[in-house]
Amino acid sequence: MKKDYDYLIVGAGLFGATFAWHARQAGKRCLVVDRRPHTGGGVYDRLIEGINVHEYGPHIFHTSDEGVWRLACRFVRFNRFRLHVKANYKGRIYSLPFNLNTFREMWGTATPEEARRKLEEQRYRGEIHNLEEQALSLVGRDVYETLVKGYTEKQWGRPCRELPAFIIRRLPVRLTYDDDYFNDTWQGIPEEGYRRLVDGLLEGVEVRTGTDFSGGLDREWRRMADRLVYTGRMDEFYHGCYGWLQYRSLRFEHEVREIPDAQGTALMNYTDRGTPHTRVVEHKHFAAFGEEVRRNPVTALTREYPAAYVPGGEAYYPVNDERNNGLYARYKALAERETDVVFGGRLAEYRYYDMDRTMRSAMDAWERECRRKI
């Protein structure tokens, strides 16, 4: 008997929407469901006082993947935004990522050689067992204590000495005055918001928001669709049969202030342990440049607070330590035995993905589907 859909896609974020677009181009019938009351997942944004506010934290599109860039540009026009992050440590401002501006602000150094000598004086050279020792080996005591330690301990909810070294193994250190946060070929923010990008990907696809897969669809889907695309937590899919994967969560406080500019930059990190939030986002800087910032007399801010994950909450960051990676490997072995389920996205793959990698993962998943049909 012919089923209503070729694909039931759980999750209306970038992975689910990208997969749905490719499936629809191939003439497939798709139903997309999401437990949230809106599409877009973590990249959802909304207009507040004429400002596109990133509801779940800042999202800057950056990629060197031409295929992903071309697909995104089918639906939105990107502005010329480049991310330059500032760090506030007890009222003192530093540039990120670590570069000659940072070292000048920290030590008063001016040249690459001066900064190199200062870094070499402070670097830890012993055996590395944890994140603290890893950071000290890369940037030394001053930078670690000022810009790494407090921020990281707030983010992960435990001392740096108890965190695995690999979390910051690739901590960027530049001996130039280049403070662009990303080096990708294409960068920017959609001028009409990420909701326009997701709406474009989902155009013509049946979508049901406010619909929880585990509320009954998990038992019924095989009668509805030939195949399932699942972007949720893999441990939830298998009802925690091996135990539950660990995550860190976030809490956001949004505020509108009747001033044209509150902090002069899109993203300000707060790196001291005593400040409870890790960063403040000023959303109008994602879209406005120069005089345009002052044309809107109000500004929108979001404070971001790390939080322990609680069941039913939002899972933002996987805790990729040995215990959790081993547990995920057991679930992945189960998933590989499924014949009619496609798992994908940051939750199902238990990894942190940038937006372009999420879209690429969905595009690759579709290519595998096409090969499967041959």
Secondary structure, 3 states (H helix, E strand, C coil): CCCCEEEEEECCCHHHHHHHHHHHHCCCCEEEEECCCCCCHHHCEEEECCEEEECCCCCCEEECCHHHHHHHHCCCCECCCCCCEEEEECCEEEEECECHHHHHHHHCCCCHHHHHHHHHHHCCCCCCCCHHHHHHHHHHHHHHHHHHHHHHHHHHCCCHHHCCHHHHCCCCECCCCCCCCCCCCEEECECCCHHHHHHHHHCCCEEEECCCHHHCHHHHHHHHEEEEEECCCHHHHCCCCCCCCCEEEEEEEEEEECCCCCCCCCEEEECCCCCCCCEEEEHHHHCCCCCHHHHCCCEEEEEEEEEECCCCCCCCEECCCHHHHHHHHHHHHHHCCCCCEEECCCCCCCCCCCHHHHHHHHHHHHHHHHHHHC
